[in-house]
Amino acid sequence: MYLHVYLRANRGKLAAGWRILLLLPLFAGNMNNSYSAMARPDLEQKSVESSLLQWAKDNQFVPAWTPKDGLLKLTSHSTVLSFKVDSMLAEINGVHVWLSEPIALRRGQPFISCLDLRETIEPILFPQTNQPITTVCLDPGHGGKDTGGVFGNYMEKQYTLPLAEELGRQLKTAGFEVMLTRTNDTFVELADRPGMANRQKANLFISLHFNIGPPGLAKGVEVYCLSPAKSSSTNDKGRHKDAAALPGNGQDAQNVLLAYELQKSLASNLGVEDRGMRRARFEVLRSAQMPAVLIEGGFLSDSDERKKIADPQYRTRLATAILQGIVAYQRLTVPARAPKIDE
């Protein structure tokens, strides 16, 4: 496990312009320090953690538990879940999903945070119905004096707007109404971006970005949704667990499902590295009154991904993958209309 800190000029997610990117290998171990430091009697643990084996039984999953390796696989007729003790990285049907707390070992059995069950696992597995999607607000990250991430001659703001324009065209063809938070190279305050979506009563808010990381080490796609109250964000390294609820937390169940469906579509359709569905309290997500996500569509700091991002044909594929994720989310959350019956 290693930590990278790098500067993003006025990054669209952090008002201060700094972002901490925590790069973890798959199922990284030694991440249960917070649990060992605050070990409690078993009775008290029940209030904050749940037995995954008991949860599996209650929800008709067949468990395959390997205590020696700390690996747990839960299988139902349509779903496979994978967990590892001491890791915050889980898999749902092969898609990487970051939890807020590592899986813990209690009395020889794997336990999961109740918050992770309630705010991450169950909303993805058991979708709630939501209002029909008519209008999608696309937020091309950065613009004007805010260049976003810079790597050599490549500036993030140069590619977020054309991606938004292409995605907007595809969404309109699919029957959605579309609004953009900016339509040219102008600066838009972070809080104004979800504010526009709120005023226009958009049904989804999607902020589009590209990443910067250590060259040769960081690549792939990741989709963020708002961290639940009282939880740490994915890149927080366990901090801010006392964070209060934000307006955007009113859509927590929809946020995580939308982020998951987008992550699944991007990773599978583009054949890129799956860096996982993640959590953050980015400013553009905090006040959104509709399901909202932030997409990192690849790394400008990676030579292969940089070439793809600069290629309009690849951006068309990227937009198509995002559209397919939105449609998948819509199918899961919007009830089908009853057929009209002639009287």
LUMSE-906798 format. One record per atom (N, C-alpha, C, O): y, z, x. Coordinates in steps of 0.1 Angstrom, whole numbers, padded with zeros to 4 digits, always signed. Layout:
<sites>
YZX...
</sites>
This chain:
<sites>
-0012+0000+0009+0000+0000+0000+0012+0000+0009+0013+0008+0018+0022-0009+0006+0034-0009+0014+0046-0012+0006+0044-0018-0005+0057-0009+0010+0069-0010+0002+0079-0019+0008+0082-0019+0020+0085-0028+0000+0095-0037+0005+0108-0035-0003+0108-0033-0015+0119-0034+0004+0132-0032-0002+0140-0044+0002+0142-0047+0014+0146-0051-0007+0155-0062-0004+0166-0063-0014+0166-0058-0025+0177-0070-0009+0189-0071-0017+0189-0083-0026+0186-0094-0021+0192-0081-0038+0195-0092-0048+0209-0091-0053+0212-0081-0059+0217-0101-0050+0231-0100-0053+0233-0099-0068+0230-0109-0075+0238-0088-0073+0240-0086-0088+0228-0090-0096+0230-0097-0106+0217-0086-0091+0204-0090-0098+0205-0088-0113+0210-0077-0117+0201-0097-0121+0202-0096-0136+0195-0084-0142+0197-0081-0153+0186-0078-0134+0179-0066-0139+0185-0053-0135+0183-0043-0142+0192-0052-0124+0197-0040-0119+0212-0041-0116+0216-0050-0108+0220-0033-0123+0234-0035-0122+0239-0033-0107+0249-0039-0103+0232-0024-0100+0236-0021-0086+0233-0032-0076+0238-0033-0065+0224-0041-0080+0221-0053-0072+0209-0050-0062+0206-0059-0055+0203-0039-0063+0192-0036-0054+0179-0035-0063+0180-0030-0074+0169-0040-0057+0156-0039-0064+0145-0034-0054+0145-0039-0043+0137-0026-0059+0125-0021-0051+0113-0028-0056+0109-0027-0067+0106-0036-0047+0094-0043-0051+0082-0036-0044+0081-0036-0032+0074-0031-0052+0062-0024-0048+0051-0033-0048+0046-0037-0059+0045-0037-0037+0034-0046-0036+0022-0038-0034+0020-0032-0024+0012-0039-0043+0000-0031-0043-0012-0041-0043-0012-0050-0051-0022-0039-0035-0034-0047-0036-0041-0043-0049-0039-0032-0054-0049-0052-0053-0057-0050-0066-0064-0037-0065-0072-0034-0056-0062-0029-0076-0069-0016-0078-0066-0007-0066-0076-0002-0060-0054-0006-0061-0051+0002-0050-0054+0016-0052-0053+0021-0063-0060+0022-0042-0064+0036-0043-0053+0046-0039-0042+0042-0035-0057+0059-0038-0049+0070-0033-0035+0070-0041-0025+0072-0035-0036+0069-0054-0023+0069-0062-0023+0080-0072-0015+0080-0081-0031+0090-0070-0032+0101-0079-0026+0114-0074-0029+0125-0078-0016+0112-0065-0010+0124-0059-0003+0132-0070-0003+0145-0069+0003+0126-0079+0010+0133-0090+0001+0142-0098+0004+0153-0102-0011+0136-0100-0021+0144-0108-0026+0156-0100-0027+0167-0105-0029+0154-0087-0034+0165-0079-0024+0176-0077-0027+0188-0076-0011+0172-0077-0001+0181-0075+0002+0190-0087+0008+0200-0086-0002+0185-0099+0001+0192-0111-0011+0194-0119-0011+0194-0131-0022+0197-0112-0035+0199-0119-0034+0211-0128-0028+0221-0125-0040+0209-0140-0039+0220-0151-0053+0223-0156-0062+0215-0153-0054+0233-0163-0067+0236-0170-0071+0224-0179-0062+0217-0184-0084+0223-0181-0089+0212-0189-0083+0211-0203-0079+0201-0208-0081+0223-0209-0075+0223-0223-0061+0217-0223-0058+0210-0232-0053+0220-0213-0040+0215-0212-0040+0200-0210-0031+0193-0215-0049+0195-0201-0050+0181-0198-0052+0173-0211-0047+0161-0211-0059+0178-0220-0062+0170-0232-0049+0166-0240-0050+0156-0247-0038+0173-0238-0026+0169-0245-0019+0157-0239-0011+0151-0245-0022+0154-0226-0016+0143-0220-0025+0131-0215-0021+0121-0212-0038+0134-0216-0048+0124-0212-0059+0123-0222-0062+0133-0229-0066+0112-0222-0077+0110-0231-0089+0104-0223-0087+0097-0213-0101+0108-0226-0113+0103-0220-0115+0089-0224-0116+0086-0236-0116+0080-0214-0118+0066-0217-0132+0063-0223-0134+0054-0231-0142+0072-0219-0155+0070-0225-0155+0074-0240-0162+0067-0248-0148+0084-0243-0147+0088-0257-0140+0078-0265-0143+0074-0277-0129+0073-0260-0121+0063-0266-0129+0050-0268-0128+0044-0279-0137+0046-0259-0146+0035-0260-0155+0036-0271-0158+0027-0279-0161+0048-0273-0171+0051-0283-0164+0050-0297-0169+0044-0306-0152+0056-0298-0144+0056-0310-0140+0042-0315-0139+0039-0327-0139+0032-0305-0134+0019-0308-0145+0008-0306-0141-0004-0304-0157+0012-0306-0169+0003-0305-0168-0006-0293-0171-0018-0293-0165+0000-0282-0167-0007-0269-0179-0002-0262-0183+0010-0263-0186-0010-0255-0198-0007-0247-0193-0004-0233-0188-0013-0226-0195+0008-0227-0190+0012-0214-0200+0008-0203-0212+0010-0205-0195+0004-0192-0203+0003-0180-0196+0011-0169-0186+0006-0163-0200+0023-0166-0193+0033-0158-0201+0035-0145-0213+0038-0145-0194+0032-0134-0200+0033-0120-0193+0044-0113-0183+0042-0106-0198+0057-0114-0190+0068-0108-0188+0067-0093-0178+0071-0088-0198+0061-0086-0197+0060-0072-0185+0053-0068-0178+0056-0058-0182+0042-0075-0171+0033-0071-0158+0036-0080-0148+0030-0077-0160+0044-0090-0149+0047-0099-0145+0036-0107-0133+0035-0112-0154+0027-0110-0151+0015-0118-0156+0017-0132-0167+0022-0135-0148+0013-0142-0152+0013-0156-0149+0000-0163-0138-0005-0162-0159-0006-0169-0157-0018-0177-0161-0015-0191-0172-0010-0194-0152-0018-0201-0154-0016-0215-0155-0030-0222-0146-0038-0220-0166-0032-0229-0168-0046-0235-0170-0045-0250-0178-0036-0255-0163-0053-0258-0165-0055-0272-0169-0069-0274-0170-0077-0265-0169-0073-0287-0173-0087-0290-0163-0097-0285-0166-0109-0283-0150-0093-0283-0140-0102-0279-0131-0098-0268-0122-0105-0264-0133-0086-0262-0124-0080-0253-0132-0073-0241-0143-0067-0243-0127-0075-0229-0132-0068-0217-0121-0061-0211-0111-0067-0207-0122-0048-0209-0112-0040-0202-0118-0035-0189-0130-0031-0189-0110-0035-0179-0115-0030-0166-0105-0020-0160-0093-0022-0160-0110-0008-0155-0102+0002-0150-0108+0007-0137-0120+0005-0134-0100+0013-0128-0105+0020-0116-0098+0033-0114-0086+0034-0115-0106+0043-0111-0100+0056-0108-0090+0056-0097-0093+0049-0087-0079+0063-0098-0068+0064-0089-0060+0051-0088-0051+0050-0080-0062+0042-0097-0054+0029-0098-0046+0028-0110-0050+0033-0121-0034+0022-0110-0026+0020-0121-0028+0005-0126-0022+0001-0136-0036-0002-0119-0038-0016-0123-0051-0018-0131-0061-0015-0126-0049-0023-0143-0060-0025-0152-0061-0040-0155-0052-0048-0151-0072-0044-0162-0073-0058-0166-0077-0058-0181-0085-0050-0185-0071-0067-0188-0074-0069-0202-0078-0084-0203-0069-0092-0202-0090-0086-0206-0095-0100-0206-0091-0108-0194-0086-0120-0195-0092-0102-0182-0089-0108-0170-0075-0109-0166-0071-0114-0155-0066-0104-0174-0051-0104-0171-0047-0091-0166-0051-0080-0171-0040-0091-0155-0036-0078-0148-0025-0072-0157-0015-0078-0161-0027-0059-0159-0017-0051-0166-0015-0038-0159-0024-0030-0156-0002-0035-0156+0001-0022-0148+0003-0011-0158+0011-0012-0168-0004+0000-0156-0002+0012-0163+0009+0021-0158+0014+0018-0147+0013+0031-0165+0024+0040-0160+0018+0051-0151+0025+0057-0143+0005+0054-0153-0001+0065-0146-0015+0059-0141-0021+0051-0147-0020+0064-0129-0033+0060-0125-0044+0066-0133-0042+0077-0139-0055+0060-0134-0067+0065-0141-0071+0077-0133-0073+0077-0120-0074+0088-0140-0078+0101-0133-0093+0104-0135-0098+0100-0145-0098+0111-0126-0112+0116-0127-0112+0130-0131-0107+0139-0124-0118+0133-0143-0118+0147-0148-0133+0150-0152-0139+0143-0160-0138+0160-0146-0152+0165-0149-0162+0153-0148-0171+0152-0156-0159+0145-0138-0168+0133-0135-0166+0122-0144-0174+0112-0144-0156+0121-0153-0153+0110-0162-0139+0105-0160-0130+0112-0156-0137+0092-0163-0124+0086-0162-0115+0090-0174-0119+0089-0186-0103+0094-0171-0093+0097-0181-0081+0088-0179-0077+0085-0168-0074+0085-0191-0062+0077-0191-0051+0084-0197-0053+0092-0206-0039+0082-0193-0027+0088-0199-0027+0084-0214-0029+0073-0217-0024+0094-0222-0023+0091-0237-0011+0081-0239-0012+0073-0248-0001+0082-0231+0011+0073-0232+0006+0059-0229+0010+0050-0236-0002+0057-0219-0007+0043-0216-0016+0038-0227-0015+0026-0230-0024+0047-0233-0032+0042-0244-0023+0038-0256-0025+0027-0262-0013+0046-0259-0005+0044-0271+0005+0033-0269+0008+0025-0278+0010+0031-0257+0021+0022-0255+0017+0009-0248+0025-0001-0247+0005+0008-0242+0001-0004-0235-0012-0009-0240-0012-0021-0245-0023-0002-0239-0036-0007-0243-0037-0010-0258-0041-0021-0261-0034-0001-0266-0036-0003-0281-0027-0013-0287-0032-0021-0295-0014-0014-0283-0006-0025-0289-0011-0039-0285-0009-0048-0293-0017-0040-0274-0022-0053-0270-0035-0056-0277-0037-0068-0282-0044-0046-0279-0057-0048-0285-0056-0049-0301-0063-0056-0307-0046-0041-0306-0045-0040-0321-0031-0044-0325-0023-0035-0328-0027-0057-0325-0013-0061-0327-0008-0057-0341-0016-0057-0351+0005-0053-0341+0011-0050-0354+0018-0062-0359+0022-0071-0351+0020-0063-0372+0027-0075-0378+0042-0073-0375+0047-0062-0374+0049-0084-0374+0063-0084-0371+0069-0095-0380+0062-0104-0385+0083-0095-0380+0090-0105-0388+0088-0119-0382+0085-0121-0370+0088-0130-0390+0087-0143-0385+0097-0147-0375+0108-0142-0374+0092-0155-0365+0101-0159-0354+0108-0173-0358+0101-0183-0359+0121-0172-0360+0128-0184-0362+0138-0188-0351+0139-0199-0347+0144-0177-0345+0154-0180-0334+0150-0173-0321+0147-0161-0321+0150-0180-0310+0146-0175-0297+0159-0175-0289+0165-0186-0287+0163-0164-0283+0174-0164-0273+0169-0165-0259+0161-0156-0255+0173-0175-0252+0169-0177-0238+0181-0173-0229+0192-0177-0231+0177-0165-0219+0188-0159-0210+0185-0165-0196+0177-0159-0189+0192-0176-0192+0191-0180-0178+0197-0170-0169+0209-0169-0169+0189-0164-0160+0194-0153-0152+0206-0158-0143+0206-0169-0138+0215-0149-0141+0226-0151-0131+0236-0161-0135+0237-0164-0147+0243-0167-0126+0253-0177-0129+0267-0174-0124+0270-0162-0122+0275-0184-0121+0288-0181-0115+0288-0174-0102+0280-0178-0093+0295-0163-0101+0296-0156-0088+0283-0148-0086+0280-0144-0074+0275-0147-0096+0262-0140-0094+0251-0151-0091+0246-0157-0100+0248-0152-0078+0238-0163-0074+0224-0159-0077+0215-0168-0078+0221-0146-0079+0207-0142-0079+0202-0142-0066+0209-0141-0056+0188-0143-0065+0182-0143-0052+0185-0155-0044+0186-0166-0050+0187-0154-0031+0190-0165-0022+0180-0166-0011+0177-0156-0004+0175-0177-0009+0166-0180+0003+0169-0193+0009+0166-0203+0003+0176-0193+0021+0180-0205+0027+0191-0211+0018+0201-0205+0014+0189-0224+0015+0198-0231+0006+0194-0230-0009+0201-0236-0017+0184-0222-0012+0179-0221-0026+0186-0209-0032+0184-0198-0027+0193-0211-0043+0198-0200-0051+0191-0199-0065+0189-0209-0071+0188-0187-0068+0181-0185-0081+0188-0191-0093+0182-0197-0102+0201-0190-0093+0209-0195-0105+0208-0210-0107+0210-0215-0118+0204-0217-0096+0203-0232-0097+0191-0236-0106+0191-0247-0111+0181-0227-0107+0169-0231-0114+0166-0224-0127+0158-0229-0135+0173-0213-0129+0171-0206-0142+0177-0214-0154+0171-0214-0165+0188-0220-0152+0195-0228-0163+0187-0240-0166+0184-0242-0178+0183-0249-0157+0174-0260-0160+0161-0256-0167+0156-0264-0175+0155-0245-0163+0143-0240-0169+0146-0237-0184+0138-0240-0193+0157-0230-0186+0160-0226-0200+0163-0238-0208+0159-0239-0220+0170-0248-0202+0172-0260-0210+0160-0268-0214+0158-0273-0225+0150-0269-0204+0137-0275-0207+0129-0267-0218+0124-0273-0227+0129-0254-0216+0122-0245-0226+0128-0246-0239+0121-0247-0249+0142-0247-0239+0149-0248-0252+0145-0261-0259+0143-0261-0272+0144-0272-0252+0140-0285-0258+0126-0284-0264+0123-0289-0275+0117-0278-0257+0103-0277-0262+0102-0267-0274+0095-0270-0283+0110-0257-0274+0110-0247-0285+0115-0254-0298+0110-0253-0308+0126-0262-0296+0132-0269-0307+0122-0279-0313+0120-0281-0325+0115-0286-0304+0104-0296-0309+0093-0289-0316+0088-0294-0326+0091-0276-0312+0080-0268-0319+0085-0262-0332+0078-0255-0339+0098-0264-0335+0103-0259-0348+0111-0246-0347+0115-0241-0358+0114-0241-0335+0122-0229-0334+0137-0233-0332+0141-0243-0328+0146-0224-0337+0160-0225-0333+0162-0218-0320+0155-0208-0317+0171-0223-0312+0173-0217-0298+0188-0215-0295+0196-0223-0299+0190-0204-0289+0204-0201-0283+0203-0197-0269+0192-0191-0265+0213-0200-0261+0213-0197-0247+0225-0187-0244+0235-0189-0250+0222-0178-0235+0233-0169-0231+0244-0175-0222+0255-0170-0221+0240-0186-0216+0249-0194-0208+0244-0208-0208+0232-0211-0208+0254-0218-0208+0250-0232-0208+0256-0239-0196+0254-0252-0195+0262-0232-0187+0267-0238-0175+0267-0227-0164+0263-0216-0166+0273-0231-0153+0273-0221-0141+0284-0211-0142+0294-0212-0135+0283-0202-0152+0293-0192-0154+0287-0178-0154+0275-0177-0156+0295-0169-0150+0291-0155-0149+0291-0148-0163+0301-0149-0171+0280-0141-0167+0279-0134-0179+0275-0120-0176+0265-0118-0169+0282-0110-0181+0279-0096-0179+0265-0093-0184+0260-0099-0194+0258-0084-0177+0244-0081-0181+0243-0076-0195+0235-0081-0203+0251-0067-0199+0251-0061-0213+0254-0072-0223+0249-0070-0235+0262-0082-0220+0266-0092-0230+0254-0101-0233+0254-0107-0244+0244-0102-0225+0233-0111-0227+0225-0107-0239+0223-0115-0248+0219-0095-0239+0212-0091-0251+0222-0089-0263+0218-0090-0274+0234-0086-0260+0244-0084-0270+0246-0097-0278+0247-0096-0290+0246-0108-0272+0246-0121-0279+0234-0123-0288+0236-0127-0300+0223-0119-0283+0210-0121-0291+0211-0111-0303+0207-0115-0314+0216-0099-0301+0218-0090-0312+0227-0095-0323+0224-0094-0335+0238-0100-0319+0248-0105-0328+0243-0117-0336+0246-0118-0348+0235-0125-0330+0230-0137-0337+0216-0134-0344+0210-0143-0350+0212-0122-0343+0200-0118-0349+0188-0126-0345+0180-0130-0353+0187-0129-0332+0176-0136-0327+0163-0128-0329+0163-0116-0330+0152-0135-0329+0139-0128-0331+0132-0125-0318+0123-0116-0318+0135-0132-0307+0130-0129-0294+0141-0131-0284+0150-0139-0286+0140-0123-0273+0149-0124-0262+0141-0126-0249+0132-0118-0246+0143-0137-0242+0135-0140-0230+0145-0143-0219+0152-0153-0219+0145-0135-0209+0153-0136-0197+0145-0143-0186+0134-0138-0183+0151-0154-0180+0143-0162-0171+0149-0160-0157+0161-0161-0154+0139-0158-0147+0143-0155-0134+0133-0160-0124+0122-0164-0128+0137-0161-0111+0127-0163-0100+0129-0152-0090+0140-0146-0089+0119-0150-0082+0118-0139-0073+0121-0142-0059+0121-0153-0055+0123-0131-0051+0125-0132-0037+0116-0120-0031+0117-0109-0036+0109-0123-0021+0100-0113-0015+0098-0116+0000+0104-0125+0005+0089-0109+0006+0086-0111+0020+0079-0125+0021+0068-0127+0016+0084-0134+0029+0079-0148+0030+0064-0147+0035+0061-0139+0045+0056-0154+0029+0042-0155+0032+0033-0144+0027+0021-0144+0028+0039-0134+0020+0032-0123+0015+0033-0122-0001+0023-0118-0007+0044-0125-0006+0046-0124-0021+0047-0137-0027+0055-0146-0024+0039-0139-0038+0039-0151-0046+0033-0148-0059+0026-0138-0061+0035-0157-0069+0029-0155-0082+0039-0151-0093+0051-0151-0090+0034-0149-0105+0043-0147-0116+0041-0133-0122+0030-0127-0120+0051-0127-0128+0051-0114-0134+0060-0114-0146+0071-0120-0145+0056-0107-0156+0064-0106-0168+0067-0091-0171+0058-0083-0171+0080-0087-0173+0084-0073-0175+0088-0071-0189+0094-0080-0196+0084-0059-0194+0090-0054-0207+0095-0040-0204+0093-0035-0193+0103-0035-0214+0109-0022-0212+0100-0011-0210+0090-0010-0217+0102-0002-0201+0094+0010-0199+0095+0019-0211+0106+0021-0216+0084+0025-0215+0085+0035-0226+0093+0047-0222+0094+0050-0210+0098+0054-0231+0105+0067-0228+0094+0077-0222+0083+0076-0225+0099+0085-0213+0091+0095-0206+0080+0089-0197+0070+0095-0194+0083+0077-0192+0073+0070-0183+0081+0065-0171+0093+0062-0172+0074+0063-0160+0079+0056-0148+0078+0041-0150+0068+0037-0156+0086+0034-0143+0085+0019-0143+0075+0015-0132+0072+0023-0124+0070+0003-0133+0060-0002-0124+0064+0000-0109+0056+0004-0101+0076-0004-0106+0081-0004-0092+0088+0009-0089+0095+0010-0078+0087+0020-0097+0094+0032-0095+0088+0042-0086+0094+0051-0081+0075+0040-0083+0067+0049-0075+0067+0063-0081+0069+0073-0074+0065+0064-0094+0064+0077-0101+0077+0084-0105+0077+0095-0110+0089+0077-0102+0101+0084-0106+0105+0081-0120+0099+0072-0127+0115+0088-0125+0122+0086-0138+0112+0088-0150+0113+0081-0160+0103+0097-0148+0093+0100-0159+0100+0108-0171+0095+0109-0181+0112+0113-0168+0119+0120-0178+0129+0111-0186+0138+0116-0193+0129+0098-0184+0139+0089-0190+0138+0090-0205+0127+0090-0211+0150+0091-0211+0150+0091-0226+0148+0077-0232+0149+0067-0225+0146+0077-0245+0144+0065-0252+0157+0056-0252+0168+0062-0253+0155+0043-0251+0166+0034-0252+0165+0026-0264+0155+0025-0270+0176+0019-0269+0175+0011-0281+0164+0001-0281+0157-0001-0291+0161-0005-0269+0151-0015-0268+0137-0009-0270+0127-0016-0272+0135+0004-0269+0122+0010-0271+0118+0010-0285+0107+0014-0289+0127+0007-0294+0123+0006-0308+0113-0005-0311+0107-0006-0321+0112-0014-0301+0102-0026-0303+0091-0024-0292+0086-0035-0288+0088-0012-0288+0078-0011-0277+0065-0018-0279+0060-0025-0270+0059-0017-0291+0046-0023-0294+0047-0039-0293+0039-0045-0287+0058-0044-0298+0060-0059-0297+0064-0063-0283+0059-0074-0279+0072-0055-0276+0075-0059-0263+0063-0061-0254+0062-0071-0247+0054-0051-0254+0043-0052-0245+0033-0063-0249+0027-0069-0240+0031-0066-0262+0023-0077-0266+0029-0090-0262+0021-0099-0257+0042-0092-0264+0048-0104-0260+0047-0106-0245+0044-0117-0240+0049-0096-0237+0048-0097-0222+0034-0100-0218+0032-0108-0209+0024-0094-0224+0011-0097-0221+0007-0111-0224+0001-0118-0216+0010-0116-0236+0007-0130-0239+0014-0140-0230+0008-0150-0227+0026-0137-0226+0033-0146-0217+0026-0145-0203+0024-0156-0196+0023-0133-0198+0016-0132-0185+0003-0140-0185+0000-0147-0176-0005-0138-0196-0017-0145-0197-0016-0160-0197-0023-0167-0190-0006-0165-0204-0004-0180-0205+0001-0185-0191-0004-0196-0187+0010-0178-0185+0016-0183-0172+0005-0183-0161+0003-0193-0154-0003-0172-0160-0013-0172-0150-0024-0182-0152-0029-0188-0143-0028-0184-0165-0040-0193-0167-0036-0207-0167-0043-0216-0162-0024-0210-0172-0020-0224-0173-0014-0230-0161-0015-0242-0158-0008-0222-0152-0002-0227-0140-0011-0225-0128-0008-0231-0117-0022-0217-0129-0031-0215-0118-0024-0208-0106-0027-0210-0095-0015-0199-0109-0008-0191-0099-0013-0177-0098-0021-0173-0107-0009-0170-0088-0013-0156-0087-0008-0148-0098+0004-0148-0102-0017-0140-0104-0014-0131-0115-0009-0117-0109-0017-0109-0105+0004-0115-0109+0009-0102-0103+0010-0092-0114+0014-0080-0111+0007-0095-0126+0005-0085-0137+0017-0083-0146+0029-0086-0142+0014-0079-0158+0024-0075-0168+0030-0061-0163+0022-0052-0160+0043-0060-0162+0049-0048-0156+0059-0042-0165+0063-0047-0176+0064-0030-0161+0074-0023-0169+0087-0021-0160+0086-0019-0148+0098-0021-0167+0111-0018-0160+0122-0015-0170+0121-0019-0182+0132-0008-0165+0144-0006-0174+0156-0015-0170+0167-0010-0168+0153-0027-0169+0163-0037-0165+0174-0037-0176+0171-0035-0188+0186-0039-0172+0197-0037-0181+0197-0047-0193+0201-0045-0204+0191-0059-0190+0191-0070-0200+0180-0066-0211+0180-0073-0221+0172-0057-0208+0161-0053-0218+0165-0040-0226+0159-0038-0236+0174-0032-0221+0177-0019-0226+0182-0019-0241+0178-0011-0249+0191-0028-0244+0197-0027-0257+0193-0038-0267+0198-0040-0277+0182-0046-0263+0178-0057-0272+0172-0051-0285+0164-0041-0284+0176-0056-0296+0171-0052-0309+0160-0060-0314+0156-0059-0326+0154-0068-0305+0142-0076-0309+0132-0076-0297+0136-0071-0286+0120-0080-0299+0111-0080-0287+0117-0088-0276+0123-0099-0277+0117-0082-0264+0124-0087-0252+0115-0086-0240+0109-0076-0238+0116-0096-0231+0109-0096-0219+0118-0103-0208+0127-0110-0211+0114-0101-0196+0120-0108-0184+0109-0114-0176+0099-0107-0172+0110-0127-0174+0099-0135-0167+0104-0138-0153+0115-0143-0150+0096-0135-0143+0098-0139-0129+0088-0150-0127+0076-0148-0125+0093-0163-0127+0085-0175-0127+0080-0179-0114+0074-0191-0113+0081-0172-0103+0076-0176-0090+0086-0171-0079+0097-0166-0082+0082-0173-0067+0090-0168-0055+0097-0179-0048+0090-0188-0042+0110-0179-0047+0117-0188-0039+0115-0186-0024+0117-0195-0016+0110-0174-0021+0107-0171-0007+0094-0176-0002+0091-0175+0010+0086-0181-0011+0073-0187-0007+0074-0202-0006+0079-0208-0016+0070-0208+0005+0072-0222+0007+0066-0231-0004+0072-0240-0008+0054-0228-0008+0047-0236-0018+0054-0234-0032+0057-0244-0039+0057-0222-0036+0063-0220-0049+0077-0225-0049+0082-0229-0060+0084-0224-0038+0098-0229-0037+0099-0244-0040+0107-0248-0048+0089-0251-0035+0089-0266-0038+0086-0268-0052+0092-0277-0058+0077-0260-0058+0074-0262-0072+0086-0259-0081+0089-0267-0090+0093-0248-0078+0104-0244-0086+0115-0254-0086+0122-0256-0096+0117-0261-0075+0127-0271-0074+0123-0284-0080+0131-0294-0081+0111-0286-0084+0105-0298-0090+0107-0298-0105+0101-0289-0112+0115-0307-0111+0116-0307-0126+0103-0308-0133+0101-0302-0144+0093-0315-0128+0080-0317-0135+0073-0304-0135+0067-0300-0145+0074-0296-0125+0067-0283-0125+0075-0273-0135+0068-0266-0142+0088-0274-0135+0095-0266-0144+0091-0269-0159+0092-0261-0168+0088-0282-0161+0084-0286-0175+0070-0279-0178+0068-0274-0189+0061-0279-0168+0049-0271-0170+0051-0257-0172+0044-0250-0180+0060-0251-0164+0063-0237-0166+0069-0234-0180+0065-0224-0186+0078-0243-0185+0083-0241-0198+0072-0242-0209+0072-0235-0218+0063-0251-0207+0052-0253-0216+0043-0240-0217+0039-0236-0228+0041-0234-0205+0033-0222-0205+0040-0211-0212+0034-0203-0219+0053-0210-0211+0061-0200-0218+0060-0202-0233+0058-0193-0240+0062-0215-0237+0061-0218-0251+0047-0214-0257+0047-0208-0268+0037-0217-0249+0023-0214-0254+0021-0199-0256+0015-0194-0265+0028-0191-0247+0027-0176-0248+0034-0171-0260+0030-0162-0267+0046-0177-0263+0053-0174-0275+0045-0177-0288+0045-0169-0297+0039-0189-0288+0031-0193-0300+0019-0183-0301+0016-0180-0313+0013-0180-0290+0002-0170-0291+0006-0157-0297-0001-0151-0305+0018-0152-0292+0023-0140-0298+0026-0141-0312+0023-0132-0320+0032-0152-0316+0035-0154-0330+0023-0154-0339+0023-0149-0350+0012-0160-0334+0000-0161-0342-0006-0147-0345-0012-0144-0355-0004-0138-0335-0010-0124-0336-0001-0115-0344-0006-0106-0350+0012-0118-0345+0021-0108-0352+0027-0113-0365+0031-0104-0373+0027-0125-0368+0033-0130-0380+0021-0134-0390+0013-0143-0387+0020-0127-0401+0010-0130-0411+0010-0144-0415+0021-0150-0418-0001-0150-0417-0002-0164-0422+0003-0164-0437+0000-0155-0444+0011-0174-0440+0015-0175-0454+0004-0178-0463-0005-0186-0460+0004-0172-0475-0007-0174-0484-0005-0188-0490+0006-0193-0492-0016-0195-0492-0015-0209-0498-0009-0209-0511-0011-0200-0520-0001-0219-0514+0006-0220-0527-0005-0225-0537-0012-0234-0535-0005-0218-0548-0015-0221-0559-0007-0227-0571+0002-0221-0576-0011-0239-0575-0005-0245-0586-0009-0238-0599-0021-0235-0601+0001-0236-0607-0002-0229-0620-0006-0239-0631-0008-0236-0642
</sites>
